Amino acid sequence: MSWQSPTGYSDPDNRWVNEPNVYDDNNESYAYHSGVTPPGTWSKFLHMLKSPAIQCSKVRFDAYSAGAGYLIDLDVYKDGAWVDVYQGEFPNHVWVEKTFTQGSVSEARMRFLHPSSYCDFPIWEFDFWQIGGAFLTGVTRDANGNPLGGCAVWLFRTSDKLFIQEQVSDENGNYSFEVDIGVQYFIRAHKDGSPNVFGTTDRNLVGS
């Protein structure tokens, strides 16, 4: 389980500026609403995207607040529908976490309201909380299809052929790698004294 940055943004009304700053892991850079919004009026929504979707049970944000009456309206797109997460006040320029029932989340959206003044609503950061991960599992086998334990098994990321991790299959040939959901990988295996190790593949495997 870990905090995950958005993978992109959507600004349907084209009213936000410097949107990627909201997920650059820098709490000194920020996005803001272009053209100050009149008092008592909601800003336009800024959408934070997460692709592929993840199992998620909370989000967090770091945004400007002017105090009493300054509001955020926060929703997530979960299991195919928009779900209200929170509408209310929050403290200024600190991480604020909001929880909801776990589900498959691919997007969040937020807007802001100042009760008594014009405002451009700075937002420093936003994150999704990913629950669990994905696994790639298999069994190393000999040429006759029997489980072959004690094999070195190597995991590579397909996009750049990057070596990720090595482990040794157990006495029954089982191996299991925890990986990122939706990312493609391939696996190689070897055992000294054995010409071939079966049950692994050069095909692209996707964490799920």
Backbone as ProteinMPNN parsed JSONL, in Angstrom:
{"seq_chain_A": "MSWQSPTGYSDPDNRWVNEPNVYDDNNESYAYHSGVTPPGTWSKFLHMLKSPAIQCSKVRFDAYSAGAGYLIDLDVYKDGAWVDVYQGEFPNHVWVEKTFTQGSVSEARMRFLHPSSYCDFPIWEFDFWQIGGAFLTGVTRDANGNPLGGCAVWLFRTSDKLFIQEQVSDENGNYSFEVDIGVQYFIRAHKDGSPNVFGTTDRNLVGS", "coords_chain_A": {"N_chain_A": [[0.85, -1.189, 0.0], [0.508, 2.23, -0.794], [1.079, 5.788, -1.267], [0.153, 7.275, -4.312], [0.996, 9.231, -7.112], [-1.089, 11.231, -9.299], [-1.565, 10.336, -12.781], [-2.049, 12.08, -14.759], [-4.054, 14.891, -15.917], [-7.275, 16.536, -16.203], [-8.868, 19.317, -17.518], [-11.684, 20.452, -17.936], [-13.002, 22.89, -18.431], [-11.003, 24.539, -19.103], [-9.766, 26.321, -17.279], [-7.797, 26.203, -15.38], [-4.34, 26.609, -14.42], [-0.981, 25.549, -14.931], [-1.336, 22.833, -14.278], [0.081, 20.251, -14.066], [1.752, 20.688, -11.88], [0.433, 19.86, -9.652], [0.974, 17.237, -9.245], [3.731, 16.88, -9.03], [5.307, 16.246, -6.912], [6.348, 18.305, -5.4], [6.129, 20.582, -2.981], [6.26, 23.287, -3.224], [5.609, 24.259, -5.674], [2.683, 25.053, -7.593], [-0.694, 24.704, -8.86], [-3.239, 26.88, -10.22], [-6.376, 28.668, -10.353], [-7.383, 30.258, -13.227], [-8.195, 33.668, -13.771], [-9.754, 35.263, -11.378], [-12.192, 34.049, -9.083], [-15.478, 35.078, -8.278], [-16.669, 36.068, -4.963], [-18.328, 33.573, -3.0], [-18.825, 31.852, -5.09], [-18.455, 28.817, -6.813], [-15.381, 27.515, -7.995], [-14.239, 26.218, -11.221], [-14.131, 22.68, -11.941], [-11.162, 20.792, -11.334], [-9.651, 17.973, -12.604], [-8.028, 15.061, -11.474], [-6.211, 12.401, -12.793], [-5.917, 8.807, -12.857], [-4.32, 6.28, -14.319], [-3.502, 2.996, -15.193], [-6.697, 2.269, -13.541], [-6.839, 2.045, -9.939], [-7.1, 0.096, -6.906], [-8.468, 1.771, -4.278], [-8.8, 3.715, -1.282], [-8.662, 6.152, -0.105], [-7.831, 9.648, -0.497], [-5.505, 12.379, -0.731], [-4.792, 15.878, -0.261], [-3.099, 19.013, -0.748], [-3.674, 22.191, -0.271], [-4.543, 25.692, -0.712], [-6.102, 27.55, 1.901], [-8.352, 29.956, 3.15], [-9.464, 29.993, 5.592], [-12.323, 30.113, 7.793], [-15.306, 29.141, 6.218], [-14.184, 28.803, 3.737], [-14.159, 26.507, 1.193], [-13.793, 23.097, 0.016], [-14.873, 20.957, -2.596], [-14.969, 17.672, -3.128], [-14.687, 14.81, -5.13], [-14.599, 11.334, -6.171], [-14.069, 9.14, -8.957], [-15.394, 6.165, -8.89], [-15.676, 2.724, -9.28], [-17.116, 3.039, -11.631], [-18.769, 5.29, -11.315], [-19.41, 8.674, -10.195], [-18.55, 9.616, -6.923], [-19.362, 11.245, -3.95], [-16.942, 12.555, -1.825], [-16.039, 14.524, 0.039], [-17.183, 17.635, 1.303], [-16.401, 20.693, 2.467], [-14.697, 22.669, 5.029], [-11.087, 23.096, 5.425], [-7.649, 22.853, 6.578], [-4.977, 25.255, 5.932], [-2.532, 24.774, 3.411], [-1.412, 22.21, 4.121], [-1.065, 18.616, 4.245], [-4.1, 16.96, 3.739], [-6.161, 14.302, 4.463], [-8.761, 12.293, 3.076], [-11.17, 9.82, 3.437], [-12.878, 6.945, 1.976], [-15.181, 4.353, 0.974], [-13.545, 1.449, -0.135], [-12.655, 0.937, -3.568], [-12.49, 0.609, -7.196], [-10.668, 3.097, -8.539], [-10.299, 5.716, -10.826], [-10.098, 8.389, -11.178], [-10.22, 11.701, -9.801], [-11.92, 14.661, -8.714], [-11.973, 18.173, -8.018], [-13.129, 21.229, -6.603], [-13.389, 24.683, -5.558], [-14.419, 27.146, -3.098], [-14.62, 30.479, -2.09], [-15.901, 32.369, 0.555], [-16.095, 35.157, 0.81], [-14.364, 36.677, -0.736], [-12.533, 37.451, -3.761], [-10.677, 34.87, -5.458], [-7.896, 32.715, -6.427], [-7.366, 30.096, -5.831], [-4.992, 28.261, -5.088], [-3.367, 25.066, -5.519], [-1.251, 22.705, -4.218], [-0.462, 19.909, -4.103], [-1.603, 16.518, -4.859], [-2.709, 13.22, -4.112], [-3.339, 9.678, -4.615], [-4.359, 6.86, -2.642], [-3.105, 3.757, -2.944], [-4.261, 0.478, -2.625], [-2.805, -2.519, -1.821], [-1.174, -4.506, -4.371], [-0.209, -5.77, -7.574], [0.307, -9.155, -8.755], [2.618, -11.376, -10.241], [2.739, -14.703, -10.912], [4.007, -18.092, -10.956], [5.278, -21.372, -11.972], [8.344, -22.956, -12.004], [9.583, -25.413, -14.228], [10.798, -28.668, -15.287], [11.967, -30.294, -18.362], [10.138, -32.294, -18.672], [7.868, -31.378, -17.583], [7.67, -31.44, -14.859], [7.64, -29.955, -11.591], [10.348, -27.814, -10.853], [12.435, -26.965, -8.496], [14.394, -24.34, -6.856], [15.317, -22.592, -8.834], [16.796, -19.745, -10.355], [14.985, -16.847, -10.841], [14.149, -14.208, -12.91], [12.845, -10.949, -13.111], [11.725, -8.616, -15.494], [11.02, -5.311, -16.707], [8.978, -4.616, -19.451], [8.909, -2.304, -21.12], [11.366, -0.915, -21.113], [13.212, -2.883, -20.821], [14.223, -3.155, -18.29], [15.845, -4.596, -15.522], [14.179, -5.82, -12.716], [13.833, -7.458, -10.376], [15.152, -10.307, -8.607], [14.536, -13.67, -7.68], [14.474, -16.881, -6.008], [12.953, -19.817, -7.01], [10.728, -21.812, -4.985], [10.926, -25.053, -3.272], [8.993, -26.433, -4.62], [8.928, -25.233, -7.027], [7.556, -22.836, -7.16], [7.058, -19.348, -7.744], [6.676, -15.823, -7.08], [6.048, -12.521, -7.853], [5.583, -9.266, -6.615], [4.121, -6.605, -8.289], [3.607, -3.566, -10.231], [0.303, -2.539, -10.936], [-1.092, -3.061, -14.121], [1.25, -2.663, -15.571], [3.556, -3.886, -18.003], [5.491, -6.884, -18.03], [8.293, -9.2, -18.379], [9.577, -12.539, -17.854], [12.452, -14.437, -16.993], [14.282, -17.505, -16.451], [16.668, -19.679, -14.773], [18.678, -22.545, -14.04], [21.539, -23.866, -12.657], [23.188, -26.52, -14.271], [20.936, -27.436, -15.473], [19.623, -27.617, -18.641], [17.373, -26.283, -19.703], [14.734, -24.283, -18.427], [11.424, -24.526, -17.77], [8.075, -23.116, -17.798], [8.376, -20.454, -17.481], [8.424, -17.339, -19.286], [8.871, -15.372, -22.287], [6.911, -13.756, -23.087], [4.879, -10.767, -22.888], [3.681, -9.912, -19.756], [1.039, -8.759, -17.782], [0.634, -6.963, -14.854], [-1.915, -7.641, -12.505]], "CA_chain_A": [[0.0, 0.0, 0.0], [1.346, 3.425, -0.876], [0.533, 6.954, -1.951], [0.482, 7.314, -5.734], [0.687, 10.485, -7.796], [-1.897, 11.134, -10.53], [-0.826, 10.118, -14.024], [-2.412, 13.144, -15.689], [-5.12, 15.773, -15.451], [-8.267, 17.018, -17.156], [-9.352, 20.649, -17.173], [-12.755, 20.536, -18.946], [-13.385, 24.263, -18.744], [-9.773, 25.264, -19.452], [-9.669, 27.445, -16.354], [-6.681, 26.019, -14.453], [-3.011, 26.906, -14.949], [0.118, 24.755, -14.343], [-1.964, 21.659, -13.671], [1.013, 19.18, -13.663], [2.372, 20.976, -10.592], [-0.332, 19.205, -8.584], [1.505, 15.883, -9.015], [5.174, 16.883, -9.276], [5.968, 15.943, -5.635], [7.039, 19.511, -4.96], [5.113, 21.365, -2.27], [6.464, 24.716, -3.43], [4.978, 24.631, -6.945], [1.233, 24.877, -7.466], [-1.628, 25.087, -9.909], [-4.204, 27.869, -9.737], [-7.543, 28.935, -11.194], [-7.153, 31.496, -13.968], [-9.339, 34.559, -13.661], [-10.237, 35.085, -10.012], [-13.601, 33.67, -8.982], [-16.184, 35.979, -7.356], [-17.034, 35.512, -3.656], [-19.515, 32.74, -2.931], [-18.993, 31.129, -6.35], [-17.544, 27.685, -6.963], [-14.465, 27.453, -9.132], [-14.453, 25.074, -12.097], [-13.478, 21.455, -11.468], [-9.896, 20.269, -11.834], [-9.686, 16.518, -12.491], [-6.777, 14.322, -11.377], [-6.435, 11.112, -13.443], [-5.06, 7.684, -12.476], [-4.459, 5.245, -15.34], [-4.813, 2.363, -15.057], [-7.394, 2.44, -12.265], [-6.268, 1.334, -8.805], [-7.909, -0.083, -5.717], [-8.168, 2.985, -3.523], [-9.755, 3.972, -0.194], [-8.548, 7.529, 0.375], [-7.011, 10.585, -1.258], [-5.023, 13.49, 0.082], [-4.507, 17.089, -1.018], [-2.432, 20.127, -0.078], [-4.239, 23.332, -1.001], [-4.714, 26.95, 0.023], [-7.364, 27.834, 2.57], [-8.41, 31.271, 3.799], [-10.087, 29.871, 6.907], [-13.741, 29.81, 7.94], [-16.152, 29.323, 5.058], [-13.455, 28.45, 2.511], [-14.593, 25.124, 1.045], [-13.46, 22.221, -1.1], [-15.852, 19.943, -2.99], [-14.074, 16.622, -3.603], [-15.339, 13.571, -5.559], [-13.782, 10.36, -6.898], [-14.783, 8.286, -9.906], [-15.161, 4.856, -8.288], [-16.541, 1.63, -9.748], [-17.956, 3.47, -12.74], [-19.683, 6.395, -11.001], [-18.879, 9.7, -9.309], [-18.916, 9.436, -5.515], [-19.006, 12.375, -3.093], [-15.998, 12.213, -0.758], [-16.022, 15.536, 1.102], [-17.409, 19.047, 1.022], [-16.27, 21.406, 3.732], [-13.493, 23.436, 5.292], [-9.852, 22.343, 5.611], [-6.549, 23.752, 6.958], [-4.184, 25.834, 4.856], [-1.214, 24.332, 2.955], [-0.932, 20.984, 4.775], [-1.737, 17.43, 3.707], [-5.412, 16.625, 4.3], [-6.619, 13.01, 3.953], [-10.192, 12.017, 3.119], [-11.368, 8.398, 3.178], [-14.146, 6.491, 1.419], [-15.22, 2.9, 0.825], [-12.603, 0.994, -1.158], [-13.155, 0.552, -4.879], [-11.608, 0.868, -8.324], [-10.697, 4.545, -8.741], [-9.524, 6.158, -11.985], [-10.144, 9.847, -11.335], [-10.793, 12.529, -8.739], [-12.135, 16.043, -9.147], [-12.126, 19.091, -6.892], [-13.384, 22.64, -6.873], [-13.233, 25.443, -4.329], [-15.287, 28.313, -2.918], [-14.265, 31.47, -1.062], [-17.197, 32.97, 0.89], [-16.168, 36.618, 0.921], [-13.325, 37.377, -1.473], [-12.05, 36.852, -4.998], [-9.589, 33.945, -5.14], [-7.444, 31.871, -7.541], [-7.401, 28.719, -5.325], [-3.778, 27.462, -5.315], [-3.291, 23.665, -5.097], [0.141, 22.277, -4.308], [-0.266, 18.485, -4.388], [-2.729, 15.593, -4.725], [-2.295, 11.811, -4.22], [-4.269, 8.564, -4.393], [-3.841, 5.775, -1.808], [-3.293, 2.468, -3.611], [-4.338, -0.667, -1.723], [-2.25, -3.734, -2.407], [-0.513, -4.398, -5.652], [-0.491, -6.878, -8.476], [1.26, -10.241, -8.61], [2.894, -12.314, -11.321], [3.109, -15.961, -10.279], [4.205, -19.206, -11.865], [6.013, -22.538, -11.481], [9.447, -23.39, -12.863], [9.424, -26.844, -14.499], [11.797, -29.283, -16.155], [11.498, -30.586, -19.717], [9.024, -33.25, -18.595], [6.721, -30.72, -16.961], [7.678, -31.591, -13.405], [8.146, -28.771, -10.884], [11.799, -27.772, -10.679], [12.729, -25.945, -7.493], [15.736, -23.794, -6.77], [15.701, -21.868, -10.048], [16.88, -18.289, -10.323], [13.918, -16.279, -11.667], [14.407, -12.775, -13.069], [11.718, -10.14, -13.582], [12.118, -7.441, -16.263], [9.952, -4.463, -17.238], [9.022, -4.735, -20.903], [9.05, -1.037, -21.848], [12.771, -0.513, -21.243], [14.028, -4.074, -20.529], [14.87, -2.916, -17.013], [15.798, -5.66, -14.529], [13.454, -5.351, -11.539], [14.012, -8.251, -9.162], [15.488, -11.719, -8.735], [14.244, -14.551, -6.559], [14.682, -18.306, -6.268], [11.702, -20.568, -6.838], [10.792, -22.689, -3.809], [11.191, -26.464, -3.55], [7.97, -26.908, -5.555], [9.03, -24.439, -8.248], [6.689, -21.661, -7.136], [7.61, -18.007, -7.589], [5.65, -14.781, -7.08], [6.566, -11.164, -7.792], [4.625, -8.165, -6.488], [4.433, -5.656, -9.354], [2.657, -2.471, -10.402], [-0.878, -2.896, -11.71], [-1.197, -2.559, -15.476], [2.553, -2.561, -16.224], [3.956, -5.125, -18.677], [6.753, -7.477, -17.601], [8.594, -10.561, -18.828], [10.304, -13.321, -16.85], [13.417, -15.442, -17.432], [14.71, -18.363, -15.338], [17.835, -20.521, -15.046], [19.208, -23.351, -12.941], [22.809, -24.481, -13.022], [23.123, -27.948, -14.528], [19.706, -27.765, -16.187], [19.724, -26.891, -19.911], [16.192, -25.447, -19.928], [13.757, -24.174, -17.349], [10.121, -24.243, -18.363], [7.136, -22.463, -16.887], [8.571, -19.013, -17.576], [8.023, -16.888, -20.617], [9.311, -14.087, -22.804], [5.725, -12.977, -23.436], [4.569, -9.67, -21.995], [2.701, -10.226, -18.729], [0.537, -7.52, -17.203], [0.233, -7.074, -13.456], [-3.345, -7.445, -12.288]], "C_chain_A": [[0.883, 1.235, 0.0], [0.576, 4.572, -1.524], [1.052, 6.996, -3.375], [0.087, 8.654, -6.337], [-0.29, 10.245, -8.942], [-0.993, 10.923, -11.744], [-1.143, 11.183, -15.075], [-3.52, 13.998, -15.101], [-6.114, 16.027, -16.584], [-8.803, 18.343, -16.628], [-10.481, 20.991, -18.153], [-13.12, 21.951, -19.361], [-12.19, 25.151, -19.074], [-9.594, 26.508, -18.584], [-8.493, 27.333, -15.378], [-5.353, 26.225, -15.175], [-1.973, 26.062, -14.201], [-0.391, 23.488, -13.651], [-0.968, 20.551, -13.278], [1.735, 19.448, -12.339], [1.674, 20.271, -9.44], [0.187, 17.792, -8.325], [3.0, 15.804, -9.346], [5.986, 16.6, -8.016], [6.817, 17.11, -5.148], [6.016, 20.421, -4.291], [5.392, 22.861, -2.292], [5.868, 25.197, -4.754], [3.493, 24.305, -6.877], [0.522, 25.194, -8.778], [-2.592, 26.124, -9.339], [-5.278, 28.099, -10.797], [-7.349, 30.268, -11.9], [-8.402, 32.369, -13.946], [-9.982, 34.366, -12.307], [-11.747, 34.878, -9.998], [-14.307, 34.56, -7.969], [-16.51, 35.294, -6.027], [-18.318, 34.69, -3.733], [-19.79, 31.929, -4.173], [-17.994, 29.985, -6.427], [-16.626, 27.89, -8.164], [-14.899, 26.334, -10.068], [-13.68, 23.87, -11.549], [-12.108, 21.275, -12.126], [-9.891, 18.766, -11.559], [-8.265, 15.966, -12.412], [-7.03, 12.889, -11.86], [-5.459, 10.065, -12.904], [-5.314, 6.551, -13.45], [-3.249, 4.322, -15.297], [-5.42, 2.61, -13.68], [-6.73, 1.599, -11.183], [-7.34, 1.08, -7.753], [-7.502, 0.989, -4.715], [-9.226, 3.199, -2.446], [-9.618, 5.362, 0.409], [-7.703, 8.341, -0.594], [-6.508, 11.641, -0.284], [-4.698, 14.672, -0.824], [-3.821, 18.106, -0.12], [-2.822, 21.372, -0.858], [-4.348, 24.551, -0.09], [-6.081, 27.002, 0.686], [-7.28, 29.187, 3.255], [-9.11, 31.204, 5.15], [-11.575, 29.588, 6.835], [-14.512, 30.121, 6.665], [-15.491, 29.021, 3.73], [-13.599, 26.946, 2.325], [-13.921, 24.421, -0.126], [-14.629, 21.284, -1.334], [-15.064, 18.871, -3.722], [-14.856, 15.351, -3.907], [-14.299, 12.635, -6.163], [-14.675, 9.569, -7.85], [-14.444, 6.847, -9.541], [-16.172, 3.846, -8.796], [-17.568, 2.125, -10.769], [-18.908, 4.603, -12.461], [-18.979, 7.415, -10.115], [-19.437, 9.525, -7.908], [-18.463, 10.664, -4.738], [-18.081, 11.897, -1.979], [-16.072, 13.223, 0.377], [-16.401, 16.886, 0.526], [-17.359, 19.774, 2.348], [-14.966, 22.163, 3.832], [-12.287, 22.516, 5.481], [-8.739, 23.323, 5.962], [-5.701, 24.158, 5.767], [-2.839, 25.13, 4.659], [-0.604, 23.229, 3.827], [-1.64, 19.814, 4.102], [-3.038, 17.178, 4.466], [-5.874, 15.328, 3.648], [-8.128, 12.877, 4.108], [-10.417, 10.581, 2.647], [-12.756, 8.122, 2.602], [-14.082, 4.974, 1.301], [-14.353, 2.471, -0.354], [-13.297, 0.615, -2.453], [-12.123, 0.857, -5.943], [-11.738, 2.338, -8.724], [-9.784, 4.913, -9.906], [-9.419, 7.674, -12.084], [-10.659, 10.484, -10.053], [-11.005, 13.923, -9.31], [-12.362, 16.913, -7.919], [-12.388, 20.502, -7.407], [-13.437, 23.351, -5.523], [-14.17, 26.652, -4.318], [-14.739, 29.183, -1.804], [-15.528, 32.253, -0.73], [-17.256, 34.484, 0.738], [-15.148, 37.382, 0.095], [-13.068, 36.693, -2.811], [-10.842, 35.969, -4.68], [-9.194, 33.148, -6.382], [-7.122, 30.442, -7.095], [-6.139, 27.892, -5.629], [-3.907, 26.039, -4.762], [-1.855, 23.209, -5.291], [0.283, 20.814, -4.738], [-1.564, 17.701, -4.202], [-2.199, 14.174, -4.919], [-3.476, 10.87, -4.021], [-3.583, 7.516, -3.501], [-4.153, 4.432, -2.478], [-3.244, 1.34, -2.586], [-3.807, -1.895, -2.442], [-1.555, -3.45, -3.715], [-0.963, -5.53, -6.541], [0.588, -7.935, -8.291], [1.387, -11.004, -9.924], [3.426, -13.588, -10.68], [3.296, -17.051, -11.331], [4.965, -20.334, -11.189], [7.123, -22.847, -12.476], [9.401, -24.914, -12.984], [10.586, -27.348, -15.354], [11.163, -29.644, -17.493], [10.325, -31.54, -19.742], [7.787, -32.646, -17.932], [6.653, -30.864, -15.459], [8.199, -30.324, -12.737], [9.635, -28.892, -10.608], [12.12, -26.627, -9.738], [14.147, -25.425, -7.586], [16.218, -23.078, -8.003], [15.812, -20.366, -9.765], [15.853, -17.737, -11.308], [14.105, -14.764, -11.69], [13.194, -12.084, -13.679], [12.25, -8.888, -14.276], [10.875, -6.639, -16.649], [10.078, -4.395, -18.749], [9.396, -3.431, -21.594], [10.501, -0.649, -22.081], [13.735, -1.642, -20.919], [14.764, -3.952, -19.193], [14.72, -4.128, -16.094], [15.18, -5.109, -13.247], [13.847, -6.122, -10.284], [14.415, -9.67, -9.52], [15.022, -12.462, -7.497], [14.499, -15.983, -6.982], [13.366, -19.022, -6.033], [11.84, -21.551, -5.684], [10.955, -24.152, -4.226], [10.184, -27.073, -4.512], [7.949, -26.097, -6.859], [8.215, -23.161, -8.261], [7.496, -20.364, -7.024], [6.469, -17.0, -7.682], [6.32, -13.431, -6.917], [5.42, -10.194, -7.563], [5.048, -7.067, -7.447], [3.386, -4.545, -9.38], [1.506, -2.912, -11.302], [-0.81, -2.258, -13.092], [0.11, -2.444, -16.232], [2.929, -3.911, -16.83], [5.351, -5.567, -18.237], [7.026, -8.747, -18.408], [9.544, -11.206, -17.827], [11.25, -14.289, -17.536], [13.827, -16.27, -16.22], [15.875, -19.24, -15.769], [18.155, -21.339, -13.801], [20.48, -24.032, -13.413], [22.65, -25.98, -13.183], [21.873, -28.387, -15.241], [19.687, -26.969, -17.486], [18.558, -25.956, -20.166], [15.334, -25.433, -18.677], [12.447, -23.749, -17.983], [9.211, -23.596, -17.313], [7.372, -20.97, -16.754], [8.393, -18.611, -19.027], [8.71, -15.591, -20.994], [8.126, -13.216, -23.193], [5.557, -11.824, -22.432], [3.448, -10.076, -21.038], [2.314, -8.937, -18.054], [0.119, -7.773, -15.773], [-1.236, -6.789, -13.273], [-3.744, -8.019, -10.932]], "O_chain_A": [[1.888, 1.287, 0.709], [-0.418, 4.371, -2.221], [2.239, 6.782, -3.621], [-1.015, 9.152, -6.104], [-0.312, 9.15, -9.503], [0.184, 11.284, -11.732], [-0.561, 11.179, -16.161], [-3.882, 13.849, -13.934], [-5.832, 15.769, -17.755], [-9.145, 18.471, -15.453], [-10.26, 21.742, -19.103], [-13.504, 22.189, -20.506], [-12.336, 26.353, -19.295], [-9.31, 27.598, -19.082], [-8.224, 28.272, -14.629], [-5.257, 26.039, -16.388], [-2.071, 25.881, -12.987], [0.076, 23.127, -12.57], [-1.157, 19.945, -12.223], [2.278, 18.52, -11.74], [2.257, 20.102, -8.369], [-0.127, 17.205, -7.289], [3.477, 14.799, -9.872], [7.213, 16.699, -8.036], [7.877, 16.914, -4.554], [5.137, 20.967, -4.957], [4.842, 23.616, -1.491], [5.648, 26.394, -4.941], [3.093, 23.377, -6.174], [1.063, 25.852, -9.667], [-2.745, 26.235, -8.122], [-5.106, 27.767, -11.97], [-7.169, 31.297, -11.248], [-9.521, 31.875, -14.084], [-10.697, 33.384, -12.107], [-12.477, 35.46, -10.799], [-13.77, 34.777, -6.883], [-16.617, 34.069, -5.974], [-19.265, 35.052, -4.43], [-20.876, 31.366, -4.312], [-16.812, 30.17, -6.136], [-17.05, 28.377, -9.212], [-15.822, 25.583, -9.752], [-12.714, 24.018, -10.8], [-11.924, 21.566, -13.308], [-10.099, 18.335, -10.425], [-7.398, 16.358, -13.194], [-7.96, 12.234, -11.389], [-4.327, 10.385, -12.542], [-6.375, 5.928, -13.428], [-2.109, 4.782, -15.354], [-4.748, 3.095, -12.77], [-6.13, 0.565, -11.474], [-8.361, 1.767, -7.715], [-6.331, 1.099, -4.351], [-10.403, 2.907, -2.657], [-10.359, 5.721, 1.323], [-6.958, 7.791, -1.404], [-7.014, 11.779, 0.83], [-4.373, 14.499, -1.999], [-3.947, 18.064, 1.104], [-2.353, 21.583, -1.977], [-4.257, 24.447, 1.134], [-7.083, 26.563, 0.121], [-6.265, 29.525, 3.864], [-9.33, 32.234, 5.787], [-12.039, 28.904, 5.924], [-14.396, 31.21, 6.101], [-16.162, 28.986, 2.699], [-13.205, 26.179, 3.203], [-13.534, 25.044, -1.115], [-15.299, 20.865, -0.39], [-14.545, 19.116, -4.811], [-15.601, 14.861, -3.058], [-13.243, 13.08, -6.613], [-15.86, 9.356, -7.593], [-13.353, 6.361, -9.84], [-17.379, 4.083, -8.748], [-18.721, 1.695, -10.776], [-19.785, 4.874, -13.281], [-18.06, 7.07, -9.372], [-20.636, 9.313, -7.723], [-17.311, 11.082, -4.853], [-18.401, 10.943, -1.27], [-16.158, 12.842, 1.544], [-16.002, 17.242, -0.583], [-18.162, 19.515, 3.244], [-14.223, 22.288, 2.858], [-12.44, 21.31, 5.673], [-8.864, 24.513, 5.674], [-5.703, 23.496, 4.729], [-2.097, 24.914, 5.618], [0.561, 23.302, 4.218], [-2.681, 19.988, 3.469], [-3.058, 17.185, 5.697], [-5.973, 15.25, 2.424], [-8.705, 13.283, 5.117], [-9.92, 10.177, 1.596], [-13.673, 8.935, 2.717], [-13.023, 4.382, 1.51], [-14.419, 3.058, -1.434], [-14.388, 0.045, -2.444], [-11.018, 1.308, -5.641], [-12.791, 2.77, -9.192], [-8.636, 4.475, -9.965], [-8.735, 8.193, -12.966], [-11.436, 9.88, -9.313], [-10.348, 14.316, -10.274], [-12.88, 16.447, -6.904], [-11.936, 20.9, -8.48], [-13.518, 22.708, -4.476], [-14.643, 27.114, -5.356], [-14.431, 28.7, -0.715], [-16.18, 32.762, -1.642], [-18.336, 35.046, 0.558], [-15.062, 38.606, 0.203], [-13.349, 35.506, -2.976], [-10.076, 36.261, -3.761], [-10.011, 32.921, -7.274], [-6.647, 29.648, -7.906], [-6.223, 26.91, -6.366], [-4.472, 25.825, -3.69], [-1.304, 23.31, -6.387], [1.065, 20.511, -5.639], [-2.485, 18.131, -3.507], [-1.347, 13.938, -5.776], [-4.463, 11.201, -3.364], [-2.373, 7.312, -3.596], [-5.311, 4.025, -2.568], [-2.315, 1.252, -1.784], [-4.282, -2.266, -3.516], [-1.373, -2.298, -4.109], [-1.981, -6.172, -6.284], [1.653, -7.656, -7.741], [0.402, -11.245, -10.621], [4.443, -13.561, -9.986], [2.804, -16.939, -12.454], [5.261, -20.273, -9.996], [6.861, -22.984, -13.671], [9.209, -25.621, -11.995], [11.26, -26.581, -16.041], [9.994, -29.351, -17.742], [9.589, -31.594, -20.728], [6.779, -33.328, -17.746], [5.67, -30.451, -14.844], [9.108, -29.681, -13.263], [10.119, -29.942, -10.184], [12.083, -25.461, -10.129], [14.99, -25.981, -8.291], [17.426, -22.962, -8.207], [15.008, -19.802, -9.022], [15.851, -18.116, -12.479], [14.207, -14.119, -10.647], [12.599, -12.573, -14.639], [13.106, -8.184, -13.74], [9.811, -7.209, -16.89], [11.164, -4.144, -19.273], [10.14, -3.457, -22.574], [10.835, -0.11, -23.137], [14.933, -1.409, -20.757], [15.806, -4.577, -18.994], [13.614, -4.632, -15.901], [15.597, -4.064, -12.749], [14.157, -5.525, -9.253], [14.073, -10.177, -10.588], [15.105, -11.938, -6.386], [14.713, -16.268, -8.16], [12.737, -18.858, -4.988], [12.928, -22.065, -5.427], [11.106, -24.446, -5.412], [10.457, -28.092, -5.146], [7.054, -26.264, -7.688], [8.183, -22.464, -9.275], [8.488, -20.299, -6.298], [5.429, -17.277, -8.28], [7.068, -13.211, -5.964], [4.392, -10.28, -8.235], [6.202, -6.639, -7.43], [2.403, -4.585, -8.64], [1.721, -3.581, -12.312], [-0.511, -1.071, -13.226], [0.095, -2.153, -17.428], [2.654, -4.957, -16.242], [6.263, -4.754, -18.092], [6.126, -9.302, -19.037], [10.221, -10.525, -17.058], [10.897, -14.895, -18.547], [13.733, -15.799, -15.087], [16.06, -19.516, -16.954], [17.939, -20.9, -12.671], [20.491, -24.697, -14.448], [22.049, -26.641, -12.335], [21.732, -29.56, -15.587], [19.732, -25.739, -17.437], [18.744, -24.916, -20.798], [15.221, -26.431, -17.965], [12.38, -22.722, -18.658], [9.53, -23.539, -16.125], [6.665, -20.289, -16.012], [8.229, -19.466, -19.896], [9.087, -14.803, -20.126], [8.307, -12.064, -23.586], [6.024, -11.894, -21.295], [2.39, -10.531, -21.471], [3.174, -8.101, -17.778], [-0.658, -8.688, -15.499], [-1.757, -5.814, -13.814], [-4.914, -7.955, -10.555]]}, "name": "protein", "num_of_chains": 1, "seq": "MSWQSPTGYSDPDNRWVNEPNVYDDNNESYAYHSGVTPPGTWSKFLHMLKSPAIQCSKVRFDAYSAGAGYLIDLDVYKDGAWVDVYQGEFPNHVWVEKTFTQGSVSEARMRFLHPSSYCDFPIWEFDFWQIGGAFLTGVTRDANGNPLGGCAVWLFRTSDKLFIQEQVSDENGNYSFEVDIGVQYFIRAHKDGSPNVFGTTDRNLVGS"}
